[in-house]
């Protein structure tokens, strides 16, 4: 159950965000959605829209005649009339915009939207599946385009999709095909199907309050409490009818108003768990270990052209005052500091190319004497490789550890730059208050 919750935390709003990824920096203008699925909703269900739009057009046509706004009205009546007129104006303008968009087919349309996951909270859930007729799905996308409070919910991966990314691309492609300028919210969330017991599609559920932006808490691994259902309907692909019924005071399950279909997509969480159970994790582990040496970067150096010693003064100058927790001055700006005066460098670095057999033999022959000369043991010796046989990395690494009885590391850029290491093989050790880099030519 916990694994289901963790996956659901990730999935709930991943699709709606990714659908807008290429345009998340654009400004967004979203018009209200007022035209529903007229193929499924009766004409009487759109009476409010038609009445308001017709009333607005009548008012405009009569503007040269005695308009109701010019009659002797009290202020309260005038205010109510103005609100009514403004609403009709907005609805009519939105309807016209939608018709024009469809006529033009938006050949140069762009995806516009908001990829802020903190805003992925919805009051209306429209459950869908690719088992529905393609025309219904397309009309669903069109009718919900730009509706920020509604989301289309799919349960899992489409047939043929092997990854979540492929599923997301498939659901996005529907909107791209329609060339919608503003896209609908679309998410993959099997948890919602389960919690609201959705068994057929299309199903529309209106909630008492917005959903959380994730189905579970990744910190506690607990399911978040989801809002209660206010009303629901099966067989419709637009929430217009359902919203009308809610305004009239109806609640609960309001019946089946059109054709419904079984859900084609498998529960994505169950699918992921099934795939995980069939994975040979030991083999994956072996493959991962084998890949490590092929991908690890090395600080490659050139061979030493001649025996040479270089002395490095680690002294540096403070660029600002150093103060204690109570504000007391510990060291003033401009103070010169040599870290070797405070702490001894009680180790020796040995830099060599592990792919050069002659060089490995050279280092092996001289290592005991270097340790004696600089008073370090095997624990204080750090062997830094500038290269290794990538095809047999683990075997080579283990062989070198046993051969030198010492730790084996890869030369990193910060170590290389700190000591000014230029060639291999070389050793780095402390001499008084200085570092010494001693390079050796291998004959």
Number of C-alpha atoms within 10 A of each C-alpha: 8 13 14 18 22 21 19 25 23 17 22 26 26 22 25 26 20 20 27 21 16 12 16 17 12 12 9 14 11 14 18 16 18 18 18 21 19 15 11 16 18 11 10 10 16 17 11 12 18 16 12 20 21 14 16 20 15 11 16 12 11 11 12 8 10 9 12 13 14 10 9 9 12 8 9 8 11 16 13 10 15 12 11 14 18 13 16 22 17 17 22 20 14 17 19 11 13 17 12 12 16 13 9 10 13 14 11 9 15 14 19 24 28 23 21 13 15 10 14 24 19 19 18 26 22 25 26 27 22 19 16 17 10 11 9 19 19 15 18 22 23 24 23 28 23 23 19 22 17 24 24 24 24 27 23 26 25 22 11 8 14 10 13 18 13 14 19 22 16 15 19 19 13 16 20 17 9 18 20 24 21 23 29 26 26 28 25 26 28 24 23 20 17 12 9 13 9 18 14 18 24 30 24 26 24 25 18 14 15 18 21 17 16 24 25 24 15 17 7 11 15 15 19 16 10 18 15 14 17 17 20 23 22 24 18 26 31 25 26 19 20 22 16 14 15 16 9 9 8 14 15 13 14 14 10 14 13 13 13 17 18 14 21 19 18 15 19 24 21 14 14 16 13 11 10 11 10 8 10 9 11 9 10 11 11 10 11 11 13 16 14 14 17 14 9 9 13 15 13 16 18 11 18 16 12 11 11 12 14 13 15 16 12 14 14 12 12 14 11 11 12 14 12 9 6 6 8 9 11 9 15 14 11 12 13 13 14 14 14 17 12 8 8 12 17 13 19 22 16 23 25 25 22 20 15 13 10 13 20 18 13 17 22 14 11 10 17 14 11 18 16 10 9 14 12 16 15 16 11 16 21 19 22 22 23 23 19 19 15 17 13 12 18 16 11 15 18 12 12 18 14 11 11 17 12 16 17 18 14 18 22 15 12 9 13 14 10 10 17 12 21 16 22 24 27 23 23 21 20 18 14 11 16 18 18 18 22 19 23 20 16 17 6
